[in-house]
Amino acid sequence: MVEILIDPMHAPTDNRREDELMTTRKKEAADQRKLELRASDILDPNNQIGVRLRSLYASAQEEAIPDRFLDLLEKLDHAEMMASAKMAE
């Protein structure tokens, strides 16, 4: 009988499982940082404003740009190209 020993450092790994573990660890680290907030940070009005502004900015970044606005930007680009072409003549 042949016994095969596998070194844990060189054993085949499941990348998906490693990704899940990394994601879990990152979430746990973020949760720990939230818990470490000091009472003075929570009560500080400047900190509260900063937290709310970051939240608002993040939500604005996630919003889609309306088609109407994109159309207006395309028209503006076209008008600028036409104006620069006329100036070049």
C-alpha positions in Angstrom: 0.0 0.0 0.0 1.3 3.5 -0.9 0.5 6.3 1.3 0.3 9.8 -0.2 0.9 12.8 2.0 -0.4 16.1 0.9 1.3 19.2 2.2 -1.5 21.7 3.2 0.6 24.5 1.8 0.6 22.9 -1.7 -2.8 21.2 -1.6 -5.2 22.0 -4.4 -7.6 24.8 -3.5 -11.1 25.8 -4.4 -10.8 29.4 -5.6 -14.4 30.0 -5.1 -14.2 29.0 -1.5 -11.2 31.2 -1.0 -13.1 34.2 -2.5 -16.0 33.5 -0.2 -13.6 33.5 2.8 -12.0 36.7 1.7 -15.3 38.4 1.3 -16.5 37.2 4.7 -13.3 38.4 6.3 -13.6 41.8 4.7 -17.2 42.1 5.9 -16.2 41.1 9.4 -13.4 43.7 9.3 -15.8 46.4 8.2 -18.2 45.4 10.9 -15.5 45.5 13.5 -14.5 49.1 12.4 -18.1 50.2 12.7 -18.2 48.8 16.3 -15.0 50.7 17.2 -16.6 54.1 16.6 -16.1 56.2 19.7 -19.0 58.0 21.3 -17.4 61.3 20.6 -17.4 60.4 16.9 -21.1 59.6 17.0 -22.0 62.8 18.8 -19.7 65.1 16.7 -22.0 67.1 14.4 -19.2 67.4 11.8 -18.8 63.6 11.7 -22.6 63.2 11.3 -22.6 65.6 8.4 -19.7 63.8 6.8 -21.4 60.4 7.1 -24.6 61.8 5.6 -22.8 63.5 2.7 -20.8 60.3 1.9 -24.1 58.4 1.9 -25.8 60.9 -0.4 -22.8 60.9 -2.7 -22.7 57.1 -2.9 -26.4 56.9 -3.7 -26.0 59.6 -6.4 -23.2 57.6 -8.0 -25.4 54.6 -8.2 -28.2 56.4 -10.0 -28.5 55.9 -13.8 -28.2 59.0 -16.1 -31.5 59.8 -17.6 -31.8 59.3 -21.4 -33.0 62.8 -21.9 -29.9 64.2 -20.3 -27.7 62.0 -22.4 -29.5 63.2 -25.5 -28.9 66.8 -24.5 -25.2 66.1 -24.0 -25.0 64.6 -27.5 -26.7 67.6 -29.0 -24.2 69.9 -27.2 -21.2 67.9 -28.4 -22.6 68.1 -32.0 -23.2 71.8 -31.7 -19.7 72.4 -30.4 -18.2 70.3 -33.3 -20.2 72.3 -35.8 -19.0 75.6 -34.2 -15.4 74.6 -34.2 -15.6 73.4 -37.8 -17.0 76.9 -38.8 -14.2 78.6 -36.9 -11.6 76.5 -38.7 -13.0 77.6 -42.2 
